[in-house]
Amino acid sequence: MILACNDINKSFGINNILTNISFNINEKDKVALVGVNGAGKSTLFKILIGEISKDSGEINIPKNTKIGYFSQNLNVNEENTLFDELLTVFKNIIDMEFKLRELEVKMSTLKNTELENIIKEYDKISTYLSENNSFDYNSRIKGVLKGLGFSEDDFFKQIKFLSGGQKTRVALGKILLEEPDILLLDEPTNHLDIKSIQWLETFLKSYSKALFIISHDRYFLNKIVNKVIELENTKATIYNGNYSDYSEKKHIAREIMLKHYINQQKEIKKQEEIIKKLRSYNREKFIKRAESREKLLDKMEKMEKPDNLPAQMRLTLSPKKESGNDVLTVENLCKSFDFNLFINISFDIKKGEKVALIGANGIGKTTLIKMIMEKLPIDSGSIKLGSNVVIGYYDQEQQNLNMDKSIFDEISDTYPNLKNEEIRNALAVFVFTGDDVFKKIGTLSGGEKGRVALAKIMLSNANFLILDEPTNHLDMVSKEILEDAIKNYTGTCIYISHDRFFINNTATKVIELTKNKMNIYLGNYDYYLEKCTQVENITANTQNKEVSDNKLDWKAQKEAQAEARKKQNTIKKLEEKIEDIENKINEANEQLALEEVYTNPYKSREIFEEKTKLEEELTALYDEWESLA
């Protein structure tokens, strides 16, 4: 057990945020913390790290446990370069290496007891560094920076010149390299493209210590976690399994709770009617029986009504004006800035298709959308909209909503010809029912505002929706509602998204932008992954051949095969040498620890100098092996 919470309570003023929160996290657990925006997830994290105080309860963490916390609040020195900032994680190791160099200088000048003490100290530090794999931190830093989407050209840029998203990625890389005993990650996939998220998944799946993650990325959670803790109505419920397991179990549990609640409400109503009837007799005997029943009713532990599950689609939203079958045709499109962004890319979108546009950050997704909307000029090629195509654009950051209006008025003022019933039916699709439709937009959460903005677009004459990161900042319930709306929308849609769960549930086509070209996949995200894996396997098989039969004649093939065998033999001999020298270094360390050696300054110096030569030779061999392997 690495962390235990018992009956944690927290309120802000009269608002209860956390009520009797209890759970355990074991040493290798990978746990998700989920809940709607405002449920108290980040508050709980801040209580765990001591940033804010709890009102009551206990938090038990074993002594000397190292906790790492990543949030959107950056903890980096902006004067440092990316590489130097991540290098600060290994300051203790670097200081030890510097200490070894100092001791080596001293050992050449000291004798007798002083030399013995220096050798002991040197051996202690060397052993620690060796046992903790402390000699590969430079390559680890490079691996993390590349995994998070930075090129080697970025490594030595000052952090202050980076974008906000890039700075967040640096902070994430720093906390990953620290390898704490329990790693708390608050929305770690924000600002990451799909490739970087996939790398992070691989990193975290192999992380040997405990993880506690807040994330709205359902695909990400499915890949990593083995337990889900849900915060709802200030309380915590624990589910074993990944996100899909949690979602299924939650639905079943909610149905059971609702049945129990309904049955209890029937029983309460029945008892209240009996009490009323007994009192109506107005006799002492009946009044006492009524009072007895009232006491029992007061003692009954009342169940809270479970929140309603997201409403099912009640209607299919159809554009008022239908487009032709050919919605968008792009042919030989070229676009350059200081570099070539697109070179002769072509694709088309047909009526009713739901197209996901994916690719690394900076690859040109938003630029392509802006050219489709004629907000940016094209260099050459053509972009043609089909007949009767009307675009509706959704930007999560520019929703154009009047914060002072109610949801109902926002829709009715925008579309005065809509009947009240039509407005209510449309809003019900996005789970605004009853008096909810009269809430002021300024009081809504980010997810709720997004749903209102999407409702406005879908009620317009638009039949071709262009959505830029529509799931950003949405809680999971809002994402599910958006998925249902997109799947059931009879118009056409193209969207930019890094949310693979969303893509998987909605896309009928995936367009991947890569450097100077695009790849088109006629399916959802799982289909895209399957095809990518097939391509990678074919590429790997091709690369494993010494040379291609089509490109080299028989003599060239034989030469290439001989060269490959020679290379493998060289690598094998290097590995044997490395193993031999490592054994000799270990033997030298053992000898230096012997009393008859460290008490003999001449003998110990001789062994130490031999060990130093061996270590220098080992470093050279490692460099040679790395260049070949």
C-alpha positions in Angstrom: 0.0 0.0 0.0 1.5 3.3 -1.1 -1.5 5.6 -0.3 -4.6 5.3 1.9 -7.4 7.9 2.3 -9.9 7.5 5.1 -13.0 9.7 5.4 -11.6 12.8 3.7 -13.9 15.7 3.9 -13.6 19.1 2.3 -15.9 22.1 2.0 -15.6 25.6 0.5 -18.0 27.8 2.5 -21.4 26.1 2.5 -20.5 23.9 -0.5 -19.5 20.3 0.3 -16.9 19.2 -2.3 -15.7 15.9 -0.8 -17.6 13.7 1.7 -16.0 10.7 3.5 -13.7 9.9 0.7 -11.9 6.5 1.3 -9.7 4.4 -1.0 -6.3 2.7 -1.2 -3.7 2.6 -3.9 -1.1 -0.2 -3.9 2.5 0.1 -5.1 1.9 -0.9 -8.8 -1.7 0.3 -9.2 -2.7 2.4 -12.1 -5.8 4.3 -11.1 -8.0 6.8 -12.9 -9.9 9.6 -11.0 -13.0 10.5 -13.0 -16.0 12.7 -12.6 -17.8 15.7 -14.2 -16.0 19.1 -14.2 -16.2 20.6 -10.7 -16.6 17.2 -9.0 -13.5 17.8 -6.9 -10.8 15.8 -8.7 -8.1 18.5 -8.7 -9.1 19.4 -5.2 -8.4 15.9 -4.0 -5.1 15.8 -5.8 -4.1 19.1 -4.1 -5.1 17.7 -0.7 -2.9 14.6 -1.3 0.2 16.8 -2.0 -0.5 19.2 0.8 -1.2 22.2 -1.4 -4.6 22.7 0.3 -5.8 21.3 3.7 -8.5 18.8 4.3 -11.3 19.5 6.8 -11.1 16.1 8.4 -10.0 12.5 7.7 -6.7 10.8 7.4 -4.1 10.3 4.6 -1.6 7.6 5.2 1.6 7.5 3.1 4.6 5.4 4.0 7.7 7.3 5.2 10.1 8.4 2.5 7.5 7.9 -0.2 8.2 10.2 -3.1 5.1 11.8 -4.7 5.2 13.5 -8.1 2.5 15.9 -9.2 1.9 17.1 -12.7 -0.8 19.7 -13.4 -1.3 22.5 -16.0 0.5 24.9 -13.6 4.0 24.8 -14.8 7.1 24.2 -12.6 9.9 25.0 -14.9 12.7 27.6 -15.1 12.0 29.4 -18.4 15.6 30.7 -18.6 16.8 27.1 -19.1 16.9 25.2 -22.3 14.6 22.2 -22.7 17.5 19.7 -22.2 19.0 21.6 -19.2 15.6 21.8 -17.5 15.2 18.1 -17.7 18.9 17.6 -16.7 18.0 19.2 -13.3 16.1 16.0 -12.4 19.5 14.3 -12.3 21.4 16.9 -10.3 22.1 14.5 -7.5 23.6 12.0 -10.0 25.7 14.7 -11.7 27.0 15.9 -8.3 28.1 12.4 -7.5 29.9 12.1 -10.8 31.6 15.3 -10.1 32.5 14.0 -6.7 34.1 10.9 -8.3 36.3 13.1 -10.5 37.4 15.1 -7.4 38.2 11.8 -5.5 40.2 10.5 -8.5 42.4 13.6 -8.4 42.9 13.2 -4.6 43.8 9.5 -4.9 46.8 10.3 -7.0 48.3 12.4 -4.2 47.3 10.7 -1.0 48.8 7.7 0.9 48.0 5.2 3.7 44.9 5.8 5.8 43.8 8.9 3.8 44.0 7.0 0.6 42.1 4.1 2.1 39.3 6.4 3.2 39.1 8.0 -0.2 39.0 4.6 -2.0 36.1 3.5 0.3 34.1 6.7 -0.4 34.8 6.3 -4.1 33.7 2.7 -4.1 30.5 3.6 -2.2 29.5 6.3 -4.7 30.4 4.1 -7.7 28.4 1.2 -6.4 25.3 3.5 -5.9 25.6 4.9 -9.4 26.0 1.4 -10.9 23.1 -0.1 -8.9 20.7 2.7 -9.9 21.5 2.7 -13.6 22.7 6.3 -13.3 24.9 6.5 -16.4 22.2 6.7 -19.1 20.4 9.9 -18.1 21.4 11.8 -21.3 19.8 9.2 -23.5 16.7 9.0 -21.2 16.2 12.8 -21.5 16.5 12.6 -25.3 14.0 9.7 -25.4 11.4 11.6 -23.3 11.8 14.8 -25.3 11.4 13.0 -28.6 8.5 11.0 -27.3 6.7 14.2 -26.3 7.1 15.6 -29.8 10.3 17.6 -29.7 12.9 17.4 -32.4 16.7 17.5 -31.6 16.7 21.0 -32.9 14.4 22.0 -30.0 16.6 20.5 -27.3 18.7 23.6 -26.8 16.0 26.3 -27.2 15.2 28.4 -24.1 11.9 27.5 -22.6 10.7 31.1 -22.5 10.5 31.0 -26.3 8.1 28.0 -26.4 4.4 28.1 -26.7 2.2 27.4 -23.6 1.5 23.9 -24.8 5.2 23.1 -25.4 6.1 24.4 -21.9 3.4 22.0 -20.5 5.1 19.1 -22.3 8.5 20.1 -20.8 6.9 20.0 -17.3 5.4 16.6 -18.1 8.7 15.2 -19.3 10.4 16.5 -16.2 8.0 14.7 -13.8 8.2 11.5 -15.8 12.0 11.4 -15.5 11.8 11.9 -11.7 10.1 8.5 -11.4 8.3 9.1 -8.1 6.8 6.2 -6.0 3.3 7.5 -6.9 2.8 9.8 -9.9 -0.2 12.1 -9.9 -1.1 13.3 -13.4 -3.8 15.9 -13.9 -4.8 15.9 -17.6 -1.5 14.7 -19.0 -2.7 14.3 -22.6 -3.7 18.0 -23.0 -1.4 19.6 -25.6 -0.2 16.2 -26.9 -0.9 15.0 -30.5 -1.9 11.4 -31.1 1.7 10.1 -31.6 2.8 11.7 -28.4 -0.2 10.3 -26.5 0.6 6.8 -27.9 4.2 7.2 -26.6 3.0 8.3 -23.2 0.7 5.3 -23.0 3.6 3.0 -23.7 5.7 4.8 -21.1 3.1 4.7 -18.4 2.1 1.0 -19.1 5.6 0.0 -18.3 5.9 2.4 -15.4 6.9 0.1 -12.4 5.4 2.3 -9.7 1.9 3.7 -8.8 -0.1 6.0 -11.1 -3.1 8.2 -10.2 -4.5 9.9 -13.3 -7.2 12.6 -13.9 -8.1 12.4 -17.6 -11.1 12.8 -19.9 -9.3 10.7 -22.6 -11.2 7.5 -22.4 -9.1 5.7 -25.0 -6.0 6.6 -22.9 -7.6 5.3 -19.7 -8.7 2.1 -21.3 -5.1 1.4 -22.3 -3.5 2.1 -18.9 -5.6 1.9 -15.7 -6.7 -1.2 -13.7 -9.0 0.7 -11.3 -11.3 3.7 -11.6 -12.4 6.0 -8.7 -15.4 8.1 -9.6 -16.3 11.3 -7.7 -20.0 12.0 -7.9 -22.2 14.1 -5.6 -19.1 14.6 -3.3 -18.7 10.9 -2.7 -16.3 8.3 -4.2 -17.2 4.9 -5.8 -14.5 2.4 -6.7 -14.6 0.2 -9.8 -12.0 -2.4 -10.7 -11.0 -2.5 -14.4 -10.4 0.0 -17.1 -12.7 2.8 -18.3 -15.0 0.6 -20.4 -15.4 -1.8 -17.4 -16.2 1.2 -15.2 -18.8 2.6 -17.7 -20.6 -0.7 -17.9 -20.6 -1.4 -14.2 -21.7 2.2 -13.4 -24.7 1.8 -15.7 -25.8 -1.4 -14.1 -25.2 0.0 -10.6 -27.2 3.2 -11.5 -30.1 1.1 -12.6 -30.1 -0.9 -9.4 -29.8 2.2 -7.3 -32.7 3.8 -9.2 -34.9 0.7 -8.5 -34.1 0.8 -4.8 -34.8 4.5 -4.7 -38.2 4.1 -6.4 -39.1 1.2 -4.1 -38.1 3.2 -1.0 -40.1 6.2 -2.2 -43.2 4.0 -2.7 -42.7 2.7 0.9 -42.3 6.2 2.3 -45.4 7.3 0.5 -47.3 4.3 1.7 -46.3 4.9 5.4 -47.2 8.6 5.1 -50.7 7.7 3.9 -51.1 5.2 6.8 -49.9 7.8 9.3 -52.3 10.3 7.8 -55.2 7.8 8.0 -54.4 6.8 11.6 -54.3 10.5 12.7 -57.6 11.1 11.0 -59.3 8.7 13.5 -58.4 11.3 16.2 -58.2 8.7 19.0 -55.3 8.3 21.4 -54.7 4.7 20.4 -54.4 5.5 16.7 -52.4 8.7 17.3 -49.8 6.7 19.3 -49.6 4.1 16.5 -49.1 7.0 14.0 -46.4 8.5 16.1 -44.6 5.1 16.3 -44.7 4.8 12.5 -43.4 8.4 12.2 -40.4 7.6 14.5 -39.6 4.6 12.3 -39.9 6.7 9.2 -37.6 9.4 10.6 -35.0 6.7 11.5 -35.0 5.3 7.9 -31.8 6.0 6.0 -33.1 7.9 3.0 -31.5 7.2 -0.3 -30.6 10.0 -2.6 -32.0 9.9 -6.1 -29.3 8.8 -8.6 -28.5 11.4 -11.2 -30.2 10.7 -14.5 -28.1 8.9 -17.1 -27.5 10.8 -20.3 -30.7 10.9 -22.2 -31.0 8.8 -25.3 -31.4 10.6 -28.6 -35.0 11.6 -29.0 -34.8 12.8 -32.6 -32.4 12.9 -35.5 -31.1 16.3 -36.3 -31.3 16.8 -40.0 -30.1 19.9 -41.9 -33.0 22.0 -43.3 -31.2 22.1 -46.7 -29.7 18.9 -48.1 -26.4 19.1 -50.0 -25.5 17.1 -53.1 -23.6 13.8 -52.9 -20.3 15.5 -53.5 -19.7 17.8 -50.5 -16.0 18.6 -50.8 -13.4 17.9 -53.5 -9.7 18.8 -53.0 -7.4 18.3 -55.9 -3.6 18.7 -56.1 -3.6 21.2 -53.2 -0.3 23.0 -52.4 0.5 25.3 -49.6 3.9 26.7 -48.4 5.0 29.2 -45.8 8.8 29.2 -45.2 8.5 25.5 -46.0 6.3 23.2 -48.0 3.3 22.3 -45.9 1.1 20.5 -48.6 2.3 19.1 -51.9 -0.4 18.0 -54.4 -2.7 16.5 -51.8 -6.2 15.3 -53.0 -9.2 13.9 -51.3 -13.0 14.1 -51.4 -15.9 14.0 -48.8 -19.3 12.6 -49.7 -22.6 13.4 -48.2 -23.2 11.8 -44.8 -19.5 11.0 -44.1 -18.0 11.8 -40.7 -14.3 12.5 -41.3 -11.6 12.7 -38.6 -8.6 14.8 -39.6 -5.6 13.7 -37.5 -1.8 14.3 -37.5 1.0 15.8 -35.4 0.8 19.3 -33.9 1.9 21.8 -36.6 1.4 19.4 -39.5 -1.3 21.7 -41.1 -4.7 20.5 -39.9 -6.0 23.9 -38.9 -4.4 25.5 -42.0 -6.3 23.0 -44.2 -9.6 23.8 -42.4 -9.0 27.6 -42.9 -8.4 27.1 -46.6 -11.6 25.1 -46.9 -13.4 28.0 -45.2 -11.6 30.5 -47.5 -9.9 32.2 -44.5 -6.4 31.4 -46.0 -5.5 31.4 -49.7 -4.2 28.3 -51.5 -1.0 28.4 -53.5 -2.2 26.0 -56.2 -4.7 23.2 -56.8 -8.4 23.5 -56.0 -10.9 23.2 -53.2 -14.5 22.9 -54.4 -17.7 22.7 -52.4 -20.6 20.7 -53.9 -24.0 22.0 -54.7 -26.1 23.4 -51.8 -23.3 22.9 -49.3 -23.6 25.3 -46.3 -20.8 25.3 -43.8 -21.3 25.4 -40.0 -18.1 26.1 -38.1 -17.6 25.1 -34.4 -14.6 26.5 -32.5 -14.4 25.6 -28.9 -12.6 28.8 -28.0 -15.0 31.2 -30.0 -18.5 30.0 -29.3 -20.3 33.4 -29.8 -22.8 32.8 -27.1 -24.5 35.6 -25.1 -23.6 35.0 -21.5 -26.6 37.0 -20.3 -29.3 35.0 -22.1 -30.9 31.8 -21.1 -30.3 28.7 -23.2 -33.8 28.8 -24.5 -33.6 32.5 -25.5 -30.2 32.0 -27.2 -31.8 29.5 -29.5 -35.1 31.2 -30.0 -33.5 34.6 -30.7 -31.2 33.0 -33.2 -34.0 31.1 -34.9 -37.2 33.0 -34.4 -39.2 30.8 -36.7 -38.7 27.7 -34.6 -41.6 26.7 -32.4 -41.1 26.2 -28.7 -41.6 22.5 -29.0 -38.9 22.3 -31.7 -36.5 24.2 -29.6 -37.2 22.0 -26.5 -36.8 18.8 -28.6 -33.5 20.0 -30.0 -32.1 21.0 -26.6 -33.3 17.7 -25.2 -30.9 16.0 -27.6 -28.1 17.7 -25.7 -29.7 16.9 -22.3 -31.2 20.3 -21.5 -34.6 19.4 -20.3 -37.3 20.9 -18.0 -36.2 24.1 -16.3 -32.6 23.6 -17.4 -33.4 25.4 -20.6 -33.9 28.6 -18.6 -30.4 28.6 -17.1 -28.3 31.6 -18.0 -25.4 30.7 -20.3 -23.0 32.6 -18.1 -23.6 30.1 -15.3 -22.9 27.0 -17.4 -19.8 24.8 -17.3 -17.5 24.7 -20.3 -19.0 21.4 -21.5 -22.5 22.8 -21.3 -21.6 25.9 -23.2 -20.1 23.7 -25.9 -23.3 21.7 -26.2 -25.4 24.9 -26.6 -23.0 26.1 -29.3 -23.2 22.8 -31.1 -27.0 22.8 -30.8 -27.0 26.3 -32.5 -24.9 25.0 -35.4 -27.0 21.9 -35.9 -30.2 23.9 -36.0 -28.8 26.2 -38.6 -29.0 25.7 -42.4 -25.6 24.2 -42.2 -25.3 20.7 -43.7 -21.5 20.5 -43.6 -20.1 20.8 -40.1 -16.4 21.7 -39.5 -15.4 21.2 -35.9 -12.1 22.2 -34.5 -11.3 20.1 -31.4 -14.9 19.8 -30.3 -14.2 17.6 -27.3 -11.6 19.9 -25.7 -12.6 20.8 -22.1 -15.7 18.6 -22.2 -16.4 16.2 -19.4 -17.1 12.5 -20.2 -20.9 12.9 -20.1 -20.7 15.8 -22.6 -18.4 13.8 -24.9 -20.9 10.9 -25.0 -23.7 13.3 -25.8 -21.6 14.9 -28.6 -20.8 11.5 -30.0 -24.5 10.6 -30.1 -25.3 13.9 -31.8 -22.6 13.4 -34.5 -23.4 9.8 -35.2 -27.1 10.6 -35.7 -26.6 13.8 -37.6 -27.7 13.2 -41.2 -25.5 15.9 -42.7 -21.7 15.7 -43.3 -18.9 16.5 -40.8 -15.2 16.9 -40.8 -13.4 17.5 -37.5 -10.0 17.9 -36.0 -9.6 15.8 -32.8 -6.9 14.1 -30.7 -9.7 12.2 -28.8 -9.3 8.6 -30.1 -12.3 7.3 -28.3 -14.4 10.0 -29.9 -12.9 9.3 -33.3 -13.5 5.6 -32.9 -17.2 6.1 -32.1 -18.0 8.6 -34.8 -15.6 8.5 -37.8 -16.5 6.8 -41.0 -13.2 8.0 -42.6 -9.8 9.0 -41.1 -7.5 11.4 -43.0 -4.0 11.4 -41.6 -1.8 14.4 -42.5 1.9 13.6 -42.5 4.9 15.6 -43.8 4.0 16.8 -47.3 1.2 14.1 -47.9 -1.9 12.5 -46.5 -3.1 9.0 -46.0 -6.8 8.1 -46.2 -8.5 5.2 -44.2 -12.1 4.2 -44.9 -13.0 3.3 -41.3 -12.8 4.4 -37.7 -9.7 4.8 -35.4 -9.3 1.1 -34.7 -9.4 0.5 -38.5 -6.7 3.2 -39.0 -4.5 1.5 -36.3 -5.0 -1.9 -37.9 -3.9 -0.6 -41.3 -1.0 1.3 -39.8 0.2 -1.9 -38.1 0.0 -3.8 -41.3 2.1 -1.1 -43.1 4.6 -1.1 -40.3 4.9 -4.9 -40.5 5.4 -4.8 -44.2 8.0 -2.0 -43.9 9.8 -4.0 -41.1 9.9 -7.1 -43.2 11.3 -5.2 -46.1 13.9 -3.6 -44.0 14.9 -7.0 -42.5 16.0 -8.2 -46.0 19.6 -7.5 -46.6 18.8 -6.0 -50.1 15.8 -6.0 -52.4 15.8 -8.7 -55.2 14.4 -6.0 -57.5 17.1 -3.5 -57.0 20.3 -5.5 -56.6 21.8 -8.2 -58.7 23.0 -11.5 -57.2 26.6 -10.3 -56.6 25.4 -7.2 -54.8 23.1 -9.3 -52.7 25.9 -11.6 -51.6 28.1 -8.6 -50.8 25.4 -7.0 -48.7 24.7 -10.3 -46.9 28.4 -10.7 -46.2 28.6 -7.1 -44.8 25.6 -7.8 -42.6 27.2 -11.0 -41.2 30.4 -9.1 -40.6 28.5 -6.4 -38.7 26.7 -9.0 -36.6 30.0 -10.7 -35.8 31.6 -7.4 -34.8 28.7 -6.6 -32.5 28.9 -10.1 -31.0 32.6 -9.7 -30.3 32.0 -6.2 -28.8 29.4 -7.6 -26.5 31.8 -10.3 -25.4 34.5 -7.7 -24.7 32.0 -5.5 -22.8 31.0 -8.4 -20.6 34.6 -9.4 -20.0 35.6 -5.8 -19.0 32.5 -5.4 -16.8 33.5 -8.6 -15.0 37.1 -7.3 -14.5 35.7 -3.9 -13.1 33.5 -5.9 -10.7 36.6 -7.9 -9.6 38.6 -4.7 -9.1 35.8 -3.3 -6.9 35.8 -6.5 -4.9 39.6 -6.3 -4.5 39.5 -2.7 -3.4 37.1 -3.7 -0.7 39.5 -6.3 0.7 41.3 -5.3 3.9 44.7 -6.5 2.6 44.3 -4.3 -0.4 42.9 -1.0 1.0 45.5 -1.2 3.8 48.3 -1.4 1.1 48.4 2.0 -0.7 50.7 0.7 -3.5 48.5 -2.3 -4.2 45.2 -0.3 -4.0 46.6 2.4 -6.3 47.7 -0.2 -8.8 44.2 -1.8 -8.8 42.5 1.6 -8.9 44.5 2.8 -12.0 43.8 -0.5 -13.7 40.1 -0.1 -13.0 40.2 3.5 -14.4 41.7 2.2 -17.6 39.1 -0.5 -17.8 36.2 2.0 -17.3 37.7 4.3 -20.1 37.9 1.2 -22.4 34.3 0.2 -21.5 33.0 3.7 -22.4 34.7 3.5 -25.8 33.3 0.0 -26.4 29.8 1.2 -25.5 30.0 4.0 -28.0 31.2 1.7 -30.7 28.5 -0.9 -29.9 25.8 1.9 -29.9 26.9 3.2 -33.3 26.6 -0.4 -34.8 23.5 -1.6 -33.0 
